[in-house]
Amino acid sequence: MESVPGARRLTTADVKSEATAAGFDLCGIAPVQSHRELSFLHEWLARGYAGEMQYMHRTAERRADVRAVMPSARCVISLGVVYNTDRPYSNEDHNSTRAAIARYAWGDDYHLVIEKRLAQLITRLREISKEEFEARAYVDTGPVQERVYAQHAGLGWIGKNTCLINEDLGSWIFLSEIICSLELEPDAPAVDQCGSCARCLEACPTGALLDAGVLDATRCLSYLTIELKGPIPGEHRDAVGKHAYGCDICQEVCPWNIAPGIGKSPDHEWQPRPGLDAAELLDLWNRSDDELRLLLKGSAMKRAGVKRLRRNLAVALGNSGDPAAAGALVASHEDTARDPLVAEHVAWAVDKLRRSRASEPESESTSG
């Protein structure tokens, strides 16, 4: 490689300094080892907890060790970006007609934003390194158990809700990583600080958190409203509540996210988009499919697409008790009514709303 003025042997301190400059809030180095936590994936898959996420089975062997992804790997540069904003949590909002949307999806698609920051970081590291090195970067897109490496890089510990928790910033963190062939000094792994707290396990409306760190995705509202392609199982529809996309309950109740001074990001990319900031269920439902597609463009919510979003909205409206919801659902857009998946959930919602209305006690009439 041609000598670069100022080039030097990269250190962990260099990597962390450049990561900060590239827009990352956390950076740590994890050693490439057969970490004990990596082996649980096979048991988790065997229990059927992945549901329809067949890609988890297809990539299981590679997920067991990053050296199966990149044989030259010597370390994992683990990175974190805070996406928390100054808006209240959804469980603080008692307005039953407002859509609950997972916090990570309020702004721009984090994949696209963080991929640019990763590319910037790698470019800068290559500029200052006197050694050639191989690097592969992922942001929730590759066969990497990123929370395990983040924990061993000292970014935080894997909480009982399966999220990575940082003692200063909480768990509202996008994780990404660079698998790297450089020999960098690793950081000390983070220590579990959940203690005896079980708020997340107790708060999950479907009991998806079976035990500390054990999530049955097939019962998780995030899976049911995003990953599941077919009908939401009838036994879970009431528990969906007003969730139109994803769920944050197990993070919202976490003491590490409620602590004073919890990290908040000023980055414009994570601020709620117009139309998703405290959005009303009926307002979202009454938009045309084209309007919804425009709203989701450049957002992580496009993963579910318009059809599944309408499915979710129908269930949430059925749970809302809003007197205006039944009429709006019946008067669905023609293209929406034709879709069997959406139509099934509309019928369920209208039936629930009508039964709810019928069970209300009649107001006492006044006599003249």
N, C-alpha and C positions, 0 to 999 in steps of 0.2 A: 504493500500500500504506500502511496506517495506520502511523504512526511508532511504533516499539517503543522503550521506555526502554532506553538502553544500546546500541541498535543501531549498527552500524558497518560499514565496508567490510571484508569478510572477507579475511583473509590466509592464506597457507599455514600459518603458525604456528598460527593459530586452528583451522584444520581438523585439524591434527595433535594439538593439545591436546584437542579434542573427541572425536577418534577414540580416543584413549587412554581417555578417560572412558567411552566407549561399549563398551569391552572389546576393542579391537583392539591387537595387538602391534606392527604395522607400518602406516605410512601414508606415502604419497608422492604427488606430483603429476606426471602425465605429460602432455606436450603432445599436442594432437590434430594429428597429422601423418601423412603416408603413410610410416610407418616401414618400412624395408627388410624386416624380418623378417615383416611381414604378408603379403607377396606369396608366400611359400613355400607357403601353404595350398593354392593352386590346383594346384601341382605335386604336392603330397602326395596330394591327392584323385585327380588324374589317374593316379597310380601304383597306385591301388586300395587304399591303405593304410587307408582308413576302414572297409572291410568292409561290414557291414550297417548302419552308422550313417548312414542316408540323410539324417537331419536335417542332417548336416554339408554335404552337397551342396546341400540346399534353402536353407541360410542362408549359403552361401559368399560371395555378393556383399556381404551386410551385415557379415560377419565381416572383410571386407577393410578396413573403415574405420568407426569408430563414428559418423561423421557420416551414414552411411547408416541408422543406427539412430535417431539424434537429430540432425537438421540443425543445431540451435543449439549443439551441443557445442563447447566451447572448451578443455576439459581432462578428464582422467580421474583421479579420486581413487582411487588403488589402495590396497587394504587387505589386511592379512594377519593371521591368527590361528594361533598355534601349537597343534597338537593332540597333540604328543608327550607321553607320560606316563612314569611311572617303571617300566613293565614292560620286560622284556628283549625284544630283537628276536626274531622267529620263527626266524631262522637260527642263533640261539644255543641253540635248544631242539632237542635231538637225539631227543626222544621222538617216534617215528614214528607214534604213535597219536593225537597231538594235532592238532587242526585249525589250519591256518594261515589266518588271517583278516586282511585288510588293516587296518592300524592305524587308518585314518580311519573305519572302520566299527565300531569297538569300542563307541563311546558313542552319543550321540543323533544324530539326523539333522542334519548340519551345515547343510543348507539352511535348516531351520526356525530353528535357533539364530542363525545369522548374519543371516538376513533381519530378525529382530527388532532386532539391533544396528545394522543399516543404517538401518532405519526410525527408530530412536532418534537416530542421528547426523544424519540429514537434518532431522528435526524440530528438533533443537537448532541446526543451522546456519541454518535459516529464522528461528528466534527471535532470533538475534544479528545477522543480516545486514540491512543497510539497503537492500539490492538484492533485488528479486525474481529468482528464477532457476529454470530448469528442471533437473530431475534424474531420472535413471533408474538404479535400483540392480539389480545382478545378483550372484548367488553361484552360479556354475557353471550358470546357467539361461538365459542370454541369448546372442545371437550376437556374442560379444566374445572376441577372442584375449587373454585376461586375462594370460597370462604375458608377452606382448610388452609390454603397457602397464605391468605390474609392473616389468619390467626397465628401461624408460625412466623409471619413477618412482623408481628407485634402490632398490627393495626387495630386489633380488638379480639374479643372472644366470641365464639358461636353461642348465642343465647338459647334459652329453652324454647324460644319461638323460631329457632333455626336461622335467625338473622345475625349478622355480624354486629356486635355492639362495641363502640369505642367509649371509654369512660368520660371523655371530654365532649364528644360530638354526638353521642347517641347512635341510633341505627339507621338514620335517614341518609344512607351512603350508597352511592353507585360504586361497585367494585370493578376493577379491570386489572390486567396483568400483562407483563412482558416476560415471556420465557426466554432466557438469555444464556449464551454460552460462556459469558464472562465469569471468572471466579471473584465474587464479591463477598465481603464480610457480612454474614447474616445477622439479623436482629434477633433479640430474645423473643420467644413466643409470648403472647398475651396470656394472662391468667384469668380464668373464669371468675366473674364477680356477681353472678346471679344469686348466689346463696340459696336461701330457702324460699325466695319469692316465686310464686306460681301464678301471678296475675294473668299472664298471657294464656296459659293453659285453661284457666277458669273462664276467661272472657270469650274464647272462640265459640261462635254461635252454633257451629256444627260439630264441635268436638274433634276437629281435624288434628289438633295437637294431642297425640295419644300419650306422649310422655315427654320428658325433657329432651328436646332436640330431635324428636321423632314426629314427622308430619305425614299424615295420610293425605296426599295431594288430591285424591278423588273426592274428599269431603271439604276441601279448602275453597272458600268463596273466590279466591283469585283463580284457581284452576277452573271452577265451575263457570265463571263469567268470562274467562279469556281463552283457556286452552281447550276446554270441552267443545267439540264441534256440533254435537247433537243436542237433544233436549236436556234441560236441567232436571235432574231427578225430582219427582214430586215431593219426596220426603224432605228435600232441602229448600224448596221454593219459599216457604215462609221465612226461613233463616236468611235468605238473600236480603231481606229487608229492602232498603233503598239503594243497594249497591248496583250501580250501572256498569262498573268496570273495576275489577279488583277489590281488594280489601286491605285496610290498614289497622284493624282492631288490635291485633296482637302487638303492634308497635305503639299504637296510641296509648295503651294502658301501661306500657313499660316505664318504670320509674326513671330509667336512664334517659328517656326522651322527655320526661316531664320536669327534669331537674332545671333549676334556674341557670340561665346563661347557656342553654343548649345551643349548639351551633346552628346558625341560619345563613343561607347563602344569598348574596346580593346579585348573583349571576342572572342576567336577564333570561337565559335559556330555560331556567327552571320556574320562572314566574308563571302563574296561571294564564293560559291563553284566553282571549276574549271568546266567550261562548262556553268555556269550561270553568270559569271562575264563579263558584257558587251557582252552578247551573240548575235550573228547575227541570224536573223530570218531564213535565208536559211540554216545556219549551223544546227540549231535545226531541221528544216523540213527534211533535208537530212539524219538525223540519222535514223537508223532502230528502230522499236518498242522496241526491246530488249535493244538497246543502250539508248533509252529514259527512259525505266524502271530503268536501272542502274543509270542514272543521277538523277532520282527522288527518289531513295531509300534513306530513312532517311531524306527526305525533306518534308516540309509542302505541297509542290506542288503535292505530290502523291494523295492529296484529289481529284483533278480533274482527275487524271489518264491520260493515253496516248491518249485515244480517244478524250476527251474534249480538251486536249492540242493541238492535231492536228487540231481540229475544230478551235480553237483560232488562231493558227499559219496560217492557210489558210486565214482567214479573214484579219489578220495583213499583210500578204504578198500581198493580194489584194489591201490593202490600201497603200502599200509601194511605188508603182510606179516603183519598181525595174524591169528593162527589163529582167533580168534572172529569175524572179520569175515564170512567166507563164510557161516556159519550165519545170522548176523543179516540178511545181504542176501537169502538165500533165503527167510527167514521174514519178508519185507517186509510192511508193512501192506497190506491188500487194495486200498485206493484207490491206493496207490503202485504196486503191481504192475500195475495196469490201464493206467497211463500209458505209452504207447509210448516216449517219450523217456527216461524214467527206466528202464524195463525194459531198453532196449538197453544202457545203461551198467552196470546191475546185472549183466547177463549177461557183459559184458566183464570186470567186476571179479571176479566169481566164477571165471571161467575163468582169469584171471591168478593169483588166489590158489591155485587148485588146482594149476596148473602149477608155481607156485613151491614149493608143498608137496611135489609129486611129485619135484622136482629136488633136494630136500634130501638129503644123504647119510644113510643109515640109521645109527642109533646102534649101536655094537658091542654084541652080546649077551654076557652074562656066562655062563660055563660053570660047572656045579656040580662 
